Protein backbone atom coordinates (compact mmCIF):
# COMPACT_ATOMS: atom_id res chain seq x y z
CA UNK A 1 0.00 0.00 0.00
CA UNK A 2 1.49 3.34 -1.04
CA UNK A 3 0.54 6.39 1.00
CA UNK A 4 0.81 9.95 -0.22
CA UNK A 5 2.72 12.33 2.06
CA UNK A 6 0.40 13.93 4.59
CA UNK A 7 1.31 17.24 6.28
CA UNK A 8 0.28 15.73 9.61
CA UNK A 9 2.81 12.92 9.22
CA UNK A 10 6.23 13.44 10.82
CA UNK A 11 7.94 11.68 7.93
CA UNK A 12 6.70 13.70 4.98
CA UNK A 13 8.57 15.52 2.19
CA UNK A 14 10.78 18.17 3.79
CA UNK A 15 11.88 15.79 6.60
CA UNK A 16 12.82 12.99 4.25
CA UNK A 17 16.45 14.00 3.96
CA UNK A 18 16.70 14.41 7.73
CA UNK A 19 15.66 10.78 8.17
CA UNK A 20 18.09 9.64 5.51
CA UNK A 21 20.93 11.47 7.25
CA UNK A 22 19.95 10.19 10.69
CA UNK A 23 19.65 6.59 9.57
CA UNK A 24 22.85 6.83 7.54
CA UNK A 25 24.78 8.08 10.55
CA UNK A 26 23.52 5.18 12.64
CA UNK A 27 23.60 2.33 10.16
CA UNK A 28 25.79 3.66 7.36
CA UNK A 29 23.32 2.73 4.65
CA UNK A 30 20.65 4.49 2.61
CA UNK A 31 19.19 1.29 1.21
CA UNK A 32 16.32 1.10 3.68
CA UNK A 33 14.24 4.24 3.81
CA UNK A 34 12.23 4.60 7.02
CA UNK A 35 9.44 6.79 5.75
CA UNK A 36 5.73 6.42 4.96
CA UNK A 37 4.98 2.94 3.69
CA UNK A 38 8.52 2.34 2.41
CA UNK A 39 9.32 0.15 5.39
CA UNK A 40 12.63 -1.65 5.66
CA UNK A 41 11.01 -4.94 6.56
CA UNK A 42 14.05 -7.11 5.92
CA UNK A 43 16.25 -5.06 8.18
CA UNK A 44 13.83 -3.94 10.86
CA UNK A 45 11.32 -6.80 10.84
CA UNK A 46 8.56 -4.24 10.85
CA UNK A 47 4.87 -4.81 10.37
CA UNK A 48 3.22 -1.60 9.19
CA UNK A 49 0.16 -0.26 10.95
CA UNK A 50 -1.84 2.74 9.80
CA UNK A 51 -2.01 5.75 12.11
CA UNK A 52 -5.19 7.81 11.87
CA UNK A 53 -5.87 11.21 13.33
CA UNK A 54 -8.90 12.33 15.30
CA UNK A 55 -10.79 12.96 12.05
CA UNK A 56 -9.80 9.67 10.49
CA UNK A 57 -7.03 11.20 8.35
CA UNK A 58 -4.16 8.85 7.57
CA UNK A 59 -1.08 10.20 9.30
CA UNK A 60 1.58 7.60 8.56
CA UNK A 61 2.26 3.92 8.92
CA UNK A 62 3.44 2.63 12.25
CA UNK A 63 6.75 0.80 11.94
CA UNK A 64 9.24 -0.68 14.37
CA UNK A 65 11.86 2.07 14.15
CA UNK A 66 13.66 1.28 17.41
CA UNK A 67 16.52 -0.25 15.45
CA UNK A 68 17.72 3.14 14.20
CA UNK A 69 18.81 4.14 17.74
CA UNK A 70 22.21 2.76 18.72
CA UNK A 71 22.60 4.39 22.11
CA UNK A 72 24.66 7.38 23.22
CA UNK A 73 28.34 6.61 22.52
CA UNK A 74 31.23 7.44 24.89
CA UNK A 75 31.94 10.52 22.77
CA UNK A 76 28.46 11.92 23.61
CA UNK A 77 28.98 11.53 27.36
CA UNK A 78 32.49 12.93 27.09
CA UNK A 79 31.23 15.93 25.11
CA UNK A 80 28.69 16.80 27.83
CA UNK A 81 31.23 16.43 30.63
CA UNK A 82 33.86 18.49 28.84
CA UNK A 83 31.32 21.18 27.91
CA UNK A 84 30.41 21.45 31.58
CA UNK A 85 34.01 22.40 32.32
CA UNK A 86 34.53 24.54 29.19
CA UNK A 87 31.24 26.32 28.66
CA UNK A 88 32.42 29.04 26.31
CA UNK A 89 31.82 30.08 22.71
CA UNK A 90 35.46 29.55 21.78
CA UNK A 91 35.51 25.95 23.00
CA UNK A 92 32.15 25.10 21.46
CA UNK A 93 33.06 26.48 18.05
CA UNK A 94 36.04 24.11 18.00
CA UNK A 95 33.83 21.15 18.98
CA UNK A 96 30.57 21.95 17.19
CA UNK A 97 30.99 18.96 14.86
CA UNK A 98 31.40 16.71 17.92
CA UNK A 99 28.07 17.99 19.22
CA UNK A 100 26.32 17.36 15.90
CA UNK A 101 27.78 13.89 15.29
CA UNK A 102 27.96 12.46 18.80
CA UNK A 103 25.03 14.00 20.68
CA UNK A 104 22.51 15.54 18.29
CA UNK A 105 22.33 12.58 15.91
CA UNK A 106 21.64 10.03 18.71
CA UNK A 107 18.95 12.38 20.04
CA UNK A 108 17.39 12.53 16.58
CA UNK A 109 17.56 8.75 16.25
CA UNK A 110 15.93 8.27 19.68
CA UNK A 111 13.16 10.76 18.87
CA UNK A 112 12.55 9.09 15.50
CA UNK A 113 12.50 5.63 17.08
CA UNK A 114 9.94 6.72 19.67
CA UNK A 115 7.77 8.63 17.18
CA UNK A 116 5.42 5.83 16.08
CA UNK A 117 4.69 4.84 19.68
CA UNK A 118 4.02 8.46 20.65
CA UNK A 119 1.53 8.91 17.80
CA UNK A 120 -0.25 5.76 18.93
CA UNK A 121 -0.64 7.38 22.37
CA UNK A 122 -1.74 10.76 21.00
CA UNK A 123 -2.05 11.47 17.24
CA UNK A 124 -1.80 15.20 18.00
CA UNK A 125 1.76 14.95 19.29
CA UNK A 126 4.57 16.73 17.48
CA UNK A 127 7.13 13.99 16.75
CA UNK A 128 9.46 15.50 14.13
CA UNK A 129 13.02 14.59 15.24
CA UNK A 130 14.45 18.08 14.89
CA UNK A 131 15.62 20.98 17.05
CA UNK A 132 12.76 23.19 18.23
CA UNK A 133 10.27 20.44 17.34
CA UNK A 134 11.01 17.65 19.80
CA UNK A 135 14.70 18.30 20.55
CA UNK A 136 16.01 21.15 22.70
CA UNK A 137 18.42 23.81 21.44
CA UNK A 138 21.94 23.76 22.81
CA UNK A 139 21.96 27.55 23.19
CA UNK A 140 20.78 28.95 26.53
CA UNK A 141 18.59 32.04 26.87
CA UNK A 142 20.70 34.06 29.28
CA UNK A 143 18.79 37.34 29.09
CA UNK A 144 17.17 37.01 32.52
CA UNK A 145 19.65 34.66 34.17
CA UNK A 146 22.62 35.36 36.40
CA UNK A 147 24.27 32.33 34.86
CA UNK A 148 25.65 33.55 31.55
CA UNK A 149 26.96 30.17 30.39
CA UNK A 150 26.02 30.13 26.69
CA UNK A 151 25.34 26.39 26.27
CA UNK A 152 23.10 23.80 27.87
CA UNK A 153 24.74 20.77 29.44
CA UNK A 154 21.41 18.95 29.70
CA UNK A 155 19.53 18.10 26.52
CA UNK A 156 16.04 16.73 26.14
CA UNK A 157 13.39 15.34 23.88
CA UNK A 158 9.79 16.38 24.48
CA UNK A 159 6.61 14.93 22.98
CA UNK A 160 3.74 17.36 23.44
CA UNK A 161 0.80 18.86 21.65
CA UNK A 162 1.18 22.17 19.86
CA UNK A 163 -0.72 24.58 22.07
CA UNK A 164 -0.10 28.04 23.48
CA UNK A 165 -0.35 26.99 27.12
CA UNK A 166 1.66 23.78 26.76
CA UNK A 167 3.12 24.05 30.28
CA UNK A 168 -0.38 23.34 31.60
CA UNK A 169 -0.79 20.21 29.47
CA UNK A 170 0.97 16.88 30.12
CA UNK A 171 3.94 15.89 27.99
CA UNK A 172 6.41 13.01 27.73
CA UNK A 173 10.14 13.72 28.01
CA UNK A 174 13.64 12.28 27.94
CA UNK A 175 16.67 14.18 29.27
CA UNK A 176 20.39 13.42 29.22
CA UNK A 177 23.00 15.23 31.35
CA UNK A 178 26.73 14.70 31.90
CA UNK A 179 26.23 12.10 34.65
CA UNK A 180 22.62 10.95 34.36
CA UNK A 181 19.54 10.57 32.22
CA UNK A 182 15.84 10.45 33.00
CA UNK A 183 12.49 10.05 31.30
CA UNK A 184 8.87 10.42 32.28
CA UNK A 185 5.60 12.28 31.83
CA UNK A 186 3.66 15.06 33.48
CA UNK A 187 3.33 18.82 33.68
CA UNK A 188 6.37 20.98 32.94
CA UNK A 189 5.13 23.77 35.19
CA UNK A 190 1.44 23.51 35.95
CA UNK A 191 -0.46 26.57 37.16
CA UNK A 192 -2.32 26.58 40.47
CA UNK A 193 -5.57 26.57 38.50
CA UNK A 194 -4.61 23.37 36.64
CA UNK A 195 -3.51 21.61 39.82
CA UNK A 196 -6.72 22.67 41.54
CA UNK A 197 -8.63 21.08 38.64
CA UNK A 198 -6.58 17.92 39.18
CA UNK A 199 -7.44 17.83 42.88
CA UNK A 200 -11.12 18.46 42.13
CA UNK A 201 -11.13 15.57 39.63
CA UNK A 202 -9.60 13.25 42.25
CA UNK A 203 -12.19 14.32 44.85
CA UNK A 204 -15.16 13.88 42.51
CA UNK A 205 -14.16 10.53 41.04
CA UNK A 206 -11.42 8.77 43.01
CA UNK A 207 -12.10 5.49 41.16
CA UNK A 208 -11.11 7.06 37.82
CA UNK A 209 -7.89 8.41 39.34
CA UNK A 210 -7.05 5.04 40.93
CA UNK A 211 -7.70 3.28 37.62
CA UNK A 212 -5.38 5.65 35.74
CA UNK A 213 -2.63 5.18 38.33
CA UNK A 214 -3.17 1.49 39.04
CA UNK A 215 0.31 0.72 37.68
CA UNK A 216 2.03 2.92 40.24
CA UNK A 217 1.92 1.12 43.64
CA UNK A 218 3.86 -1.93 42.42
CA UNK A 219 6.05 -0.26 39.81
CA UNK A 220 9.81 0.02 40.25
CA UNK A 221 10.42 2.43 37.40
CA UNK A 222 8.77 5.76 38.20
CA UNK A 223 8.59 8.06 41.19
CA UNK A 224 6.40 11.14 41.74
CA UNK A 225 8.16 14.48 41.66
CA UNK A 226 7.14 18.13 41.70
CA UNK A 227 7.40 20.77 44.40
CA UNK A 228 5.11 20.12 47.38
CA UNK A 229 3.28 22.50 49.66
CA UNK A 230 4.75 22.64 53.15
CA UNK A 231 1.35 22.00 54.73
CA UNK A 232 -1.33 19.53 53.58
CA UNK A 233 -3.99 21.17 51.44
CA UNK A 234 -6.59 18.72 52.68
CA UNK A 235 -6.71 16.80 55.92
CA UNK A 236 -8.06 13.29 56.33
CA UNK A 237 -6.74 11.67 53.17
CA UNK A 238 -4.25 8.82 53.02
CA UNK A 239 -0.48 9.35 52.94
CA UNK A 240 -0.37 7.66 49.53
CA UNK A 241 -2.93 10.10 48.10
CA UNK A 242 -1.23 13.11 49.71
CA UNK A 243 1.85 12.29 47.64
CA UNK A 244 -0.17 13.18 44.53
CA UNK A 245 -2.55 15.72 46.00
CA UNK A 246 -0.14 18.13 47.68
CA UNK A 247 1.91 19.17 44.65
CA UNK A 248 2.41 22.58 43.03
CA UNK A 249 3.16 20.70 39.82
CA UNK A 250 3.31 17.01 39.06
CA UNK A 251 5.27 14.55 36.95
CA UNK A 252 6.41 10.94 37.06
CA UNK A 253 10.08 10.30 36.34
CA UNK A 254 12.59 7.46 36.08
CA UNK A 255 16.09 8.62 37.12
CA UNK A 256 19.30 6.83 36.13
CA UNK A 257 23.01 7.39 36.65
CA UNK A 258 25.43 6.99 33.75
CA UNK A 259 27.75 4.49 35.42
CA UNK A 260 29.67 3.56 32.30
CA UNK A 261 30.92 5.93 29.62
CA UNK A 262 27.95 5.31 27.33
CA UNK A 263 24.21 4.69 27.34
CA UNK A 264 23.31 1.37 25.74
CA UNK A 265 20.84 1.06 22.86
CA UNK A 266 18.46 -0.90 25.08
CA UNK A 267 17.50 2.49 26.52
CA UNK A 268 14.89 2.91 23.80
CA UNK A 269 13.10 -0.27 24.86
CA UNK A 270 13.09 0.85 28.51
CA UNK A 271 11.65 4.22 27.49
CA UNK A 272 9.03 2.63 25.23
CA UNK A 273 7.91 0.30 28.02
CA UNK A 274 7.80 3.17 30.49
CA UNK A 275 5.83 5.47 28.20
CA UNK A 276 3.30 2.73 27.48
CA UNK A 277 2.90 2.29 31.24
CA UNK A 278 2.26 6.02 31.68
CA UNK A 279 -0.21 6.37 28.79
CA UNK A 280 -3.43 5.91 30.83
CA UNK A 281 -2.35 8.57 33.31
CA UNK A 282 -1.38 10.89 30.44
CA UNK A 283 -4.94 10.68 29.11
CA UNK A 284 -6.32 11.27 32.61
CA UNK A 285 -4.21 14.42 33.04
CA UNK A 286 -5.14 15.53 29.52
CA UNK A 287 -8.85 15.45 30.40
CA UNK A 288 -8.13 17.38 33.62
CA UNK A 289 -6.16 20.06 31.77
CA UNK A 290 -8.66 20.50 28.93
C-alpha positions as CSV (number, residue, x, y, z in Angstrom):
1,X,0.0,0.0,0.0
2,X,1.5,3.3,-1.0
3,X,0.5,6.4,1.0
4,X,0.8,9.9,-0.2
5,X,2.7,12.3,2.1
6,X,0.4,13.9,4.6
7,X,1.3,17.2,6.3
8,X,0.3,15.7,9.6
9,X,2.8,12.9,9.2
10,X,6.2,13.4,10.8
11,X,7.9,11.7,7.9
12,X,6.7,13.7,5.0
13,X,8.6,15.5,2.2
14,X,10.8,18.2,3.8
15,X,11.9,15.8,6.6
16,X,12.8,13.0,4.3
17,X,16.4,14.0,4.0
18,X,16.7,14.4,7.7
19,X,15.7,10.8,8.2
20,X,18.1,9.6,5.5
21,X,20.9,11.5,7.2
22,X,20.0,10.2,10.7
23,X,19.7,6.6,9.6
24,X,22.8,6.8,7.5
25,X,24.8,8.1,10.5
26,X,23.5,5.2,12.6
27,X,23.6,2.3,10.2
28,X,25.8,3.7,7.4
29,X,23.3,2.7,4.7
30,X,20.6,4.5,2.6
31,X,19.2,1.3,1.2
32,X,16.3,1.1,3.7
33,X,14.2,4.2,3.8
34,X,12.2,4.6,7.0
35,X,9.4,6.8,5.8
36,X,5.7,6.4,5.0
37,X,5.0,2.9,3.7
38,X,8.5,2.3,2.4
39,X,9.3,0.1,5.4
40,X,12.6,-1.7,5.7
41,X,11.0,-4.9,6.6
42,X,14.0,-7.1,5.9
43,X,16.3,-5.1,8.2
44,X,13.8,-3.9,10.9
45,X,11.3,-6.8,10.8
46,X,8.6,-4.2,10.9
47,X,4.9,-4.8,10.4
48,X,3.2,-1.6,9.2
49,X,0.2,-0.3,10.9
50,X,-1.8,2.7,9.8
51,X,-2.0,5.7,12.1
52,X,-5.2,7.8,11.9
53,X,-5.9,11.2,13.3
54,X,-8.9,12.3,15.3
55,X,-10.8,13.0,12.1
56,X,-9.8,9.7,10.5
57,X,-7.0,11.2,8.4
58,X,-4.2,8.9,7.6
59,X,-1.1,10.2,9.3
60,X,1.6,7.6,8.6
61,X,2.3,3.9,8.9
62,X,3.4,2.6,12.3
63,X,6.7,0.8,11.9
64,X,9.2,-0.7,14.4
65,X,11.9,2.1,14.2
66,X,13.7,1.3,17.4
67,X,16.5,-0.3,15.4
68,X,17.7,3.1,14.2
69,X,18.8,4.1,17.7
70,X,22.2,2.8,18.7
71,X,22.6,4.4,22.1
72,X,24.7,7.4,23.2
73,X,28.3,6.6,22.5
74,X,31.2,7.4,24.9
75,X,31.9,10.5,22.8
76,X,28.5,11.9,23.6
77,X,29.0,11.5,27.4
78,X,32.5,12.9,27.1
79,X,31.2,15.9,25.1
80,X,28.7,16.8,27.8
81,X,31.2,16.4,30.6
82,X,33.9,18.5,28.8
83,X,31.3,21.2,27.9
84,X,30.4,21.5,31.6
85,X,34.0,22.4,32.3
86,X,34.5,24.5,29.2
87,X,31.2,26.3,28.7
88,X,32.4,29.0,26.3
89,X,31.8,30.1,22.7
90,X,35.5,29.5,21.8
91,X,35.5,26.0,23.0
92,X,32.2,25.1,21.5
93,X,33.1,26.5,18.0
94,X,36.0,24.1,18.0
95,X,33.8,21.1,19.0
96,X,30.6,21.9,17.2
97,X,31.0,19.0,14.9
98,X,31.4,16.7,17.9
99,X,28.1,18.0,19.2
100,X,26.3,17.4,15.9
101,X,27.8,13.9,15.3
102,X,28.0,12.5,18.8
103,X,25.0,14.0,20.7
104,X,22.5,15.5,18.3
105,X,22.3,12.6,15.9
106,X,21.6,10.0,18.7
107,X,18.9,12.4,20.0
108,X,17.4,12.5,16.6
109,X,17.6,8.7,16.3
110,X,15.9,8.3,19.7
111,X,13.2,10.8,18.9
112,X,12.5,9.1,15.5
113,X,12.5,5.6,17.1
114,X,9.9,6.7,19.7
115,X,7.8,8.6,17.2
116,X,5.4,5.8,16.1
117,X,4.7,4.8,19.7
118,X,4.0,8.5,20.7
119,X,1.5,8.9,17.8
120,X,-0.3,5.8,18.9
121,X,-0.6,7.4,22.4
122,X,-1.7,10.8,21.0
123,X,-2.0,11.5,17.2
124,X,-1.8,15.2,18.0
125,X,1.8,15.0,19.3
126,X,4.6,16.7,17.5
127,X,7.1,14.0,16.8
128,X,9.5,15.5,14.1
129,X,13.0,14.6,15.2
130,X,14.5,18.1,14.9
131,X,15.6,21.0,17.1
132,X,12.8,23.2,18.2
133,X,10.3,20.4,17.3
134,X,11.0,17.6,19.8
135,X,14.7,18.3,20.5
136,X,16.0,21.1,22.7
137,X,18.4,23.8,21.4
138,X,21.9,23.8,22.8
139,X,22.0,27.5,23.2
140,X,20.8,28.9,26.5
141,X,18.6,32.0,26.9
142,X,20.7,34.1,29.3
143,X,18.8,37.3,29.1
144,X,17.2,37.0,32.5
145,X,19.7,34.7,34.2
146,X,22.6,35.4,36.4
147,X,24.3,32.3,34.9
148,X,25.6,33.6,31.5
149,X,27.0,30.2,30.4
150,X,26.0,30.1,26.7
151,X,25.3,26.4,26.3
152,X,23.1,23.8,27.9
153,X,24.7,20.8,29.4
154,X,21.4,19.0,29.7
155,X,19.5,18.1,26.5
156,X,16.0,16.7,26.1
157,X,13.4,15.3,23.9
158,X,9.8,16.4,24.5
159,X,6.6,14.9,23.0
160,X,3.7,17.4,23.4
161,X,0.8,18.9,21.6
162,X,1.2,22.2,19.9
163,X,-0.7,24.6,22.1
164,X,-0.1,28.0,23.5
165,X,-0.4,27.0,27.1
166,X,1.7,23.8,26.8
167,X,3.1,24.0,30.3
168,X,-0.4,23.3,31.6
169,X,-0.8,20.2,29.5
170,X,1.0,16.9,30.1
171,X,3.9,15.9,28.0
172,X,6.4,13.0,27.7
173,X,10.1,13.7,28.0
174,X,13.6,12.3,27.9
175,X,16.7,14.2,29.3
176,X,20.4,13.4,29.2
177,X,23.0,15.2,31.3
178,X,26.7,14.7,31.9
179,X,26.2,12.1,34.7
180,X,22.6,11.0,34.4
181,X,19.5,10.6,32.2
182,X,15.8,10.5,33.0
183,X,12.5,10.0,31.3
184,X,8.9,10.4,32.3
185,X,5.6,12.3,31.8
186,X,3.7,15.1,33.5
187,X,3.3,18.8,33.7
188,X,6.4,21.0,32.9
189,X,5.1,23.8,35.2
190,X,1.4,23.5,36.0
191,X,-0.5,26.6,37.2
192,X,-2.3,26.6,40.5
193,X,-5.6,26.6,38.5
194,X,-4.6,23.4,36.6
195,X,-3.5,21.6,39.8
196,X,-6.7,22.7,41.5
197,X,-8.6,21.1,38.6
198,X,-6.6,17.9,39.2
199,X,-7.4,17.8,42.9
200,X,-11.1,18.5,42.1
201,X,-11.1,15.6,39.6
202,X,-9.6,13.3,42.3
203,X,-12.2,14.3,44.9
204,X,-15.2,13.9,42.5
205,X,-14.2,10.5,41.0
206,X,-11.4,8.8,43.0
207,X,-12.1,5.5,41.2
208,X,-11.1,7.1,37.8
209,X,-7.9,8.4,39.3
210,X,-7.0,5.0,40.9
211,X,-7.7,3.3,37.6
212,X,-5.4,5.7,35.7
213,X,-2.6,5.2,38.3
214,X,-3.2,1.5,39.0
215,X,0.3,0.7,37.7
216,X,2.0,2.9,40.2
217,X,1.9,1.1,43.6
218,X,3.9,-1.9,42.4
219,X,6.0,-0.3,39.8
220,X,9.8,0.0,40.3
221,X,10.4,2.4,37.4
222,X,8.8,5.8,38.2
223,X,8.6,8.1,41.2
224,X,6.4,11.1,41.7
225,X,8.2,14.5,41.7
226,X,7.1,18.1,41.7
227,X,7.4,20.8,44.4
228,X,5.1,20.1,47.4
229,X,3.3,22.5,49.7
230,X,4.7,22.6,53.1
231,X,1.3,22.0,54.7
232,X,-1.3,19.5,53.6
233,X,-4.0,21.2,51.4
234,X,-6.6,18.7,52.7
235,X,-6.7,16.8,55.9
236,X,-8.1,13.3,56.3
237,X,-6.7,11.7,53.2
238,X,-4.2,8.8,53.0
239,X,-0.5,9.3,52.9
240,X,-0.4,7.7,49.5
241,X,-2.9,10.1,48.1
242,X,-1.2,13.1,49.7
243,X,1.9,12.3,47.6
244,X,-0.2,13.2,44.5
245,X,-2.6,15.7,46.0
246,X,-0.1,18.1,47.7
247,X,1.9,19.2,44.6
248,X,2.4,22.6,43.0
249,X,3.2,20.7,39.8
250,X,3.3,17.0,39.1
251,X,5.3,14.6,37.0
252,X,6.4,10.9,37.1
253,X,10.1,10.3,36.3
254,X,12.6,7.5,36.1
255,X,16.1,8.6,37.1
256,X,19.3,6.8,36.1
257,X,23.0,7.4,36.7
258,X,25.4,7.0,33.8
259,X,27.7,4.5,35.4
260,X,29.7,3.6,32.3
261,X,30.9,5.9,29.6
262,X,28.0,5.3,27.3
263,X,24.2,4.7,27.3
264,X,23.3,1.4,25.7
265,X,20.8,1.1,22.9
266,X,18.5,-0.9,25.1
267,X,17.5,2.5,26.5
268,X,14.9,2.9,23.8
269,X,13.1,-0.3,24.9
270,X,13.1,0.9,28.5
271,X,11.6,4.2,27.5
272,X,9.0,2.6,25.2
273,X,7.9,0.3,28.0
274,X,7.8,3.2,30.5
275,X,5.8,5.5,28.2
276,X,3.3,2.7,27.5
277,X,2.9,2.3,31.2
278,X,2.3,6.0,31.7
279,X,-0.2,6.4,28.8
280,X,-3.4,5.9,30.8
281,X,-2.3,8.6,33.3
282,X,-1.4,10.9,30.4
283,X,-4.9,10.7,29.1
284,X,-6.3,11.3,32.6
285,X,-4.2,14.4,33.0
286,X,-5.1,15.5,29.5
287,X,-8.8,15.5,30.4
288,X,-8.1,17.4,33.6
289,X,-6.2,20.1,31.8
290,X,-8.7,20.5,28.9
